[in-house]
């Protein structure tokens, strides 16, 4: 039962993070009906609500990356293992607190949730 509650909470947090990302995402600057690539192929990603030019993303399922200039430059911050990251969430009250949810969102197995309190400079347990 505890696993099901944890799964529901993880899914709810991921949904809120996705909604926040959609509402606060970076505007397309290339013009009407036009898109410009600004970073690596990455999923998931989260936009900092306090600083919309700061975005965190996950490349190859395990590498947490960050841009602070709207996608102009990206830096690798941490490699999380052994499971893939399925969602990132930035605390709306403290942008330095970032949560990474690992494993398959629909799997009932125990998978870790990592937390960084320094803007993903060191994600707890698996950060590097």
PLY file of the C-alpha trace (Angstrom):
ply
format ascii 1.0
element vertex 128
property float x
property float y
property float z
element edge 127
property int vertex1
property int vertex2
end_header
0.00 0.00 0.00
2.88 2.36 0.83
4.26 1.87 -2.71
0.92 2.86 -4.24
0.73 6.04 -2.18
4.29 6.92 -3.13
3.48 6.27 -6.80
0.42 8.53 -6.66
2.40 11.30 -4.94
5.23 10.97 -7.47
2.77 11.12 -10.36
1.01 14.17 -8.88
4.31 15.99 -8.39
5.35 15.14 -11.95
2.01 16.47 -13.26
2.39 19.71 -11.32
5.95 20.05 -12.61
4.78 19.49 -16.17
2.02 22.04 -15.79
4.42 24.59 -14.31
6.82 23.95 -17.17
4.06 24.47 -19.73
2.82 27.66 -18.09
6.22 29.18 -17.36
8.19 27.81 -20.29
10.46 29.89 -22.41
8.62 31.67 -25.21
9.54 30.80 -28.78
11.61 33.71 -30.04
11.93 32.70 -33.67
8.59 34.23 -34.69
5.04 33.16 -35.28
4.59 29.52 -36.30
8.32 28.94 -36.10
10.47 27.00 -33.65
14.17 27.17 -32.84
16.14 24.34 -31.21
17.75 25.61 -28.00
19.33 22.53 -26.49
20.02 18.82 -26.52
17.36 16.20 -27.10
16.25 15.81 -23.53
13.41 14.44 -21.45
12.29 15.33 -18.90
12.96 19.00 -18.32
11.91 21.67 -15.83
11.97 25.46 -16.07
12.91 27.45 -12.97
9.80 29.47 -12.03
11.96 32.18 -10.42
14.26 32.47 -13.45
12.68 31.29 -16.73
16.03 31.41 -18.55
17.23 28.59 -16.24
16.19 25.14 -17.39
17.21 21.70 -16.17
16.97 18.70 -18.47
17.96 15.04 -18.56
19.99 13.71 -21.47
20.24 9.97 -22.25
17.92 9.28 -19.33
20.57 9.83 -16.65
22.61 13.03 -17.18
21.16 16.13 -15.51
22.06 19.28 -17.48
21.40 22.97 -16.88
21.25 26.19 -18.87
21.05 29.66 -17.33
20.93 31.60 -20.59
17.76 30.25 -22.19
19.47 27.34 -23.93
22.56 29.05 -25.32
24.96 26.99 -23.22
24.39 23.74 -21.33
26.46 22.16 -18.53
26.33 18.59 -17.26
25.69 18.57 -13.51
25.20 14.98 -12.40
24.84 11.42 -13.61
22.08 9.53 -11.84
22.12 5.75 -11.88
21.03 3.00 -12.08
17.49 3.94 -13.21
16.43 6.52 -15.76
15.03 9.85 -14.58
11.32 10.05 -15.43
10.61 13.54 -14.07
12.26 16.65 -12.66
10.54 19.10 -10.34
11.78 22.47 -9.08
10.42 23.61 -5.73
8.38 26.77 -6.47
9.37 28.23 -3.08
13.10 27.53 -3.38
14.65 27.20 -6.83
17.72 25.57 -5.30
15.62 22.52 -4.34
15.25 20.13 -7.27
13.76 16.65 -7.19
14.58 13.86 -9.66
12.22 10.89 -9.77
13.85 7.72 -11.13
12.52 4.51 -12.59
9.39 3.76 -14.55
6.49 5.90 -13.37
4.11 2.92 -13.62
6.41 0.39 -11.93
5.53 -0.40 -8.32
9.14 -1.25 -7.48
10.99 0.89 -4.99
12.95 3.46 -6.96
14.86 6.38 -5.51
13.86 10.00 -5.42
16.88 12.30 -5.41
16.89 15.82 -4.00
19.38 18.61 -4.55
19.41 21.67 -2.31
22.07 23.51 -4.32
20.51 23.82 -7.80
21.50 20.27 -8.85
25.16 20.87 -8.09
25.01 17.62 -6.12
21.96 15.42 -6.37
21.75 13.30 -3.23
23.00 9.76 -3.38
23.88 9.49 -7.07
25.09 12.96 -7.98
28.53 13.60 -9.23
0 1
1 2
2 3
3 4
4 5
5 6
6 7
7 8
8 9
9 10
10 11
11 12
12 13
13 14
14 15
15 16
16 17
17 18
18 19
19 20
20 21
21 22
22 23
23 24
24 25
25 26
26 27
27 28
28 29
29 30
30 31
31 32
32 33
33 34
34 35
35 36
36 37
37 38
38 39
39 40
40 41
41 42
42 43
43 44
44 45
45 46
46 47
47 48
48 49
49 50
50 51
51 52
52 53
53 54
54 55
55 56
56 57
57 58
58 59
59 60
60 61
61 62
62 63
63 64
64 65
65 66
66 67
67 68
68 69
69 70
70 71
71 72
72 73
73 74
74 75
75 76
76 77
77 78
78 79
79 80
80 81
81 82
82 83
83 84
84 85
85 86
86 87
87 88
88 89
89 90
90 91
91 92
92 93
93 94
94 95
95 96
96 97
97 98
98 99
99 100
100 101
101 102
102 103
103 104
104 105
105 106
106 107
107 108
108 109
109 110
110 111
111 112
112 113
113 114
114 115
115 116
116 117
117 118
118 119
119 120
120 121
121 122
122 123
123 124
124 125
125 126
126 127
